[in-house]
Amino acid sequence: MEGNSSASIKKAVIENQFLAVISVRLAEEEIKNGKIHVFQNIEPDWDRFFSIVYHKNKVVTDEMKNLIEVVKDYIDVDVLKGISTGKLVG
């Protein structure tokens, strides 16, 4: 099944007990209130990295600078801290 939005995927997981691969950040609220349970991959194969690309001749606004800082700090935020999760093993 493919979903058109993170909301439709979360709804399918909650209502139909489906499994899905989505960012924990998209389901943070549902994870914290126990509606969605997380299985973490024990291998780092699914780790994601982000890059910011912008035109060299454009002004970098304060909003853009804030976004750049959010992306830089992304790896340091543990959304699952204190939440019991399962482990996905190969």
Phi and psi in degrees as GROMACS dihedral restraints (atoms count N, CA, C in turn):
[ dihedral_restraints ]
;  ai    aj    ak    al  type     phi  dphi    fc
    3     4     5     6     1  -117.0    20    10
    4     5     6     7     1   140.6    20    10
    6     7     8     9     1  -108.2    20    10
    7     8     9    10     1   150.8    20    10
    9    10    11    12     1   -86.4    20    10
   10    11    12    13     1   -13.9    20    10
   12    13    14    15     1  -153.5    20    10
   13    14    15    16     1   162.8    20    10
   15    16    17    18     1   -64.2    20    10
   16    17    18    19     1   -32.6    20    10
   18    19    20    21     1   -64.1    20    10
   19    20    21    22     1   -41.7    20    10
   21    22    23    24     1   -68.6    20    10
   22    23    24    25     1   -35.0    20    10
   24    25    26    27     1   -67.6    20    10
   25    26    27    28     1   -45.9    20    10
   27    28    29    30     1   -61.5    20    10
   28    29    30    31     1   -41.1    20    10
   30    31    32    33     1   -62.0    20    10
   31    32    33    34     1   -43.2    20    10
   33    34    35    36     1   -63.6    20    10
   34    35    36    37     1   -39.7    20    10
   36    37    38    39     1   -64.9    20    10
   37    38    39    40     1   -46.5    20    10
   39    40    41    42     1   -69.8    20    10
   40    41    42    43     1   -47.5    20    10
   42    43    44    45     1   -81.8    20    10
   43    44    45    46     1   -29.1    20    10
   45    46    47    48     1  -116.4    20    10
   46    47    48    49     1     5.4    20    10
   48    49    50    51     1    55.8    20    10
   49    50    51    52     1    39.9    20    10
   51    52    53    54     1   -78.8    20    10
   52    53    54    55     1   165.0    20    10
   54    55    56    57     1  -104.0    20    10
   55    56    57    58     1   147.0    20    10
   57    58    59    60     1  -148.0    20    10
   58    59    60    61     1   155.4    20    10
   60    61    62    63     1  -112.2    20    10
   61    62    63    64     1   105.4    20    10
   63    64    65    66     1  -141.9    20    10
   64    65    66    67     1   165.6    20    10
   66    67    68    69     1   -66.0    20    10
   67    68    69    70     1   137.4    20    10
   69    70    71    72     1   -63.4    20    10
   70    71    72    73     1   -24.7    20    10
   72    73    74    75     1   -67.6    20    10
   73    74    75    76     1   -29.6    20    10
   75    76    77    78     1   -75.1    20    10
   76    77    78    79     1   -21.4    20    10
   78    79    80    81     1  -119.0    20    10
   79    80    81    82     1    22.0    20    10
   81    82    83    84     1   -54.9    20    10
   82    83    84    85     1   -47.2    20    10
   84    85    86    87     1   -63.8    20    10
   85    86    87    88     1   -45.6    20    10
   87    88    89    90     1   -66.8    20    10
   88    89    90    91     1   -32.4    20    10
   90    91    92    93     1   -68.7    20    10
   91    92    93    94     1   -47.0    20    10
   93    94    95    96     1   -65.4    20    10
   94    95    96    97     1   -32.5    20    10
   96    97    98    99     1   -93.6    20    10
   97    98    99   100     1     8.8    20    10
   99   100   101   102     1    80.8    20    10
  100   101   102   103     1     9.4    20    10
  102   103   104   105     1   -78.1    20    10
  103   104   105   106     1   -28.1    20    10
  105   106   107   108     1  -125.9    20    10
  106   107   108   109     1   132.7    20    10
  108   109   110   111     1  -104.2    20    10
  109   110   111   112     1   143.6    20    10
  111   112   113   114     1  -106.7    20    10
  112   113   114   115     1   136.1    20    10
  114   115   116   117     1  -111.4    20    10
  115   116   117   118     1   119.3    20    10
  117   118   119   120     1   -91.2    20    10
  118   119   120   121     1   139.1    20    10
  120   121   122   123     1   -74.6    20    10
  121   122   123   124     1   126.2    20    10
  123   124   125   126     1   -74.9    20    10
  124   125   126   127     1   -17.3    20    10
  126   127   128   129     1   -93.6    20    10
  127   128   129   130     1   144.7    20    10
  129   130   131   132     1   -79.8    20    10
  130   131   132   133     1    17.0    20    10
  132   133   134   135     1   -59.7    20    10
  133   134   135   136     1   -27.0    20    10
  135   136   137   138     1   -99.3    20    10
  136   137   138   139     1     7.6    20    10
  138   139   140   141     1   -61.3    20    10
  139   140   141   142     1   142.8    20    10
  141   142   143   144     1  -114.7    20    10
  142   143   144   145     1   149.8    20    10
  144   145   146   147     1  -129.7    20    10
  145   146   147   148     1   143.5    20    10
  147   148   149   150     1  -117.3    20    10
  148   149   150   151     1   149.9    20    10
  150   151   152   153     1  -130.7    20    10
  151   152   153   154     1   149.0    20    10
  153   154   155   156     1  -107.8    20    10
  154   155   156   157     1   127.4    20    10
  156   157   158   159     1  -123.9    20    10
  157   158   159   160     1   129.6    20    10
  159   160   161   162     1  -147.6    20    10
  160   161   162   163     1   159.0    20    10
  162   163   164   165     1   -67.6    20    10
  163   164   165   166     1   132.7    20    10
  165   166   167   168     1   -65.6    20    10
  166   167   168   169     1   -21.8    20    10
  168   169   170   171     1   -99.8    20    10
  169   170   171   172     1     9.9    20    10
  171   172   173   174     1  -101.7    20    10
  172   173   174   175     1   152.4    20    10
  174   175   176   177     1   -74.6    20    10
  175   176   177   178     1   134.2    20    10
  177   178   179   180     1   -91.2    20    10
  178   179   180   181     1   109.8    20    10
  180   181   182   183     1   -76.4    20    10
  181   182   183   184     1   168.3    20    10
  183   184   185   186     1   -60.9    20    10
  184   185   186   187     1   -36.7    20    10
  186   187   188   189     1   -63.4    20    10
  187   188   189   190     1   -41.5    20    10
  189   190   191   192     1   -65.1    20    10
  190   191   192   193     1   -40.7    20    10
  192   193   194   195     1   -61.8    20    10
  193   194   195   196     1   -39.8    20    10
  195   196   197   198     1   -63.2    20    10
  196   197   198   199     1   -42.8    20    10
  198   199   200   201     1   -62.6    20    10
  199   200   201   202     1   -41.8    20    10
  201   202   203   204     1   -59.6    20    10
  202   203   204   205     1   -41.3    20    10
  204   205   206   207     1   -65.8    20    10
  205   206   207   208     1   -39.6    20    10
  207   208   209   210     1   -60.7    20    10
  208   209   210   211     1   -45.1    20    10
  210   211   212   213     1   -65.1    20    10
  211   212   213   214     1   -40.7    20    10
  213   214   215   216     1   -62.4    20    10
  214   215   216   217     1   -37.4    20    10
  216   217   218   219     1   -86.7    20    10
  217   218   219   220     1    -1.9    20    10
  219   220   221   222     1   -53.8    20    10
  220   221   222   223     1   -46.4    20    10
  222   223   224   225     1   -67.0    20    10
  223   224   225   226     1   -22.1    20    10
  225   226   227   228     1   -85.5    20    10
  226   227   228   229     1    -3.9    20    10
  228   229   230   231     1  -100.7    20    10
  229   230   231   232     1   124.6    20    10
  231   232   233   234     1  -108.0    20    10
  232   233   234   235     1    95.5    20    10
  234   235   236   237     1   -62.6    20    10
  235   236   237   238     1   -30.1    20    10
  237   238   239   240     1   -91.4    20    10
  238   239   240   241     1     7.6    20    10
  240   241   242   243     1   -58.2    20    10
  241   242   243   244     1   124.8    20    10
  243   244   245   246     1    82.6    20    10
  244   245   246   247     1     3.2    20    10
  246   247   248   249     1  -107.9    20    10
  247   248   249   250     1   131.0    20    10
  249   250   251   252     1   -71.1    20    10
  250   251   252   253     1   129.5    20    10
  252   253   254   255     1  -131.3    20    10
  253   254   255   256     1   157.4    20    10
  255   256   257   258     1   -86.4    20    10
  256   257   258   259     1   172.9    20    10
  258   259   260   261     1  -119.3    20    10
  259   260   261   262     1   130.1    20    10
  261   262   263   264     1   -92.3    20    10
  262   263   264   265     1   116.5    20    10
  264   265   266   267     1  -116.4    20    10
  265   266   267   268     1   152.5    20    10
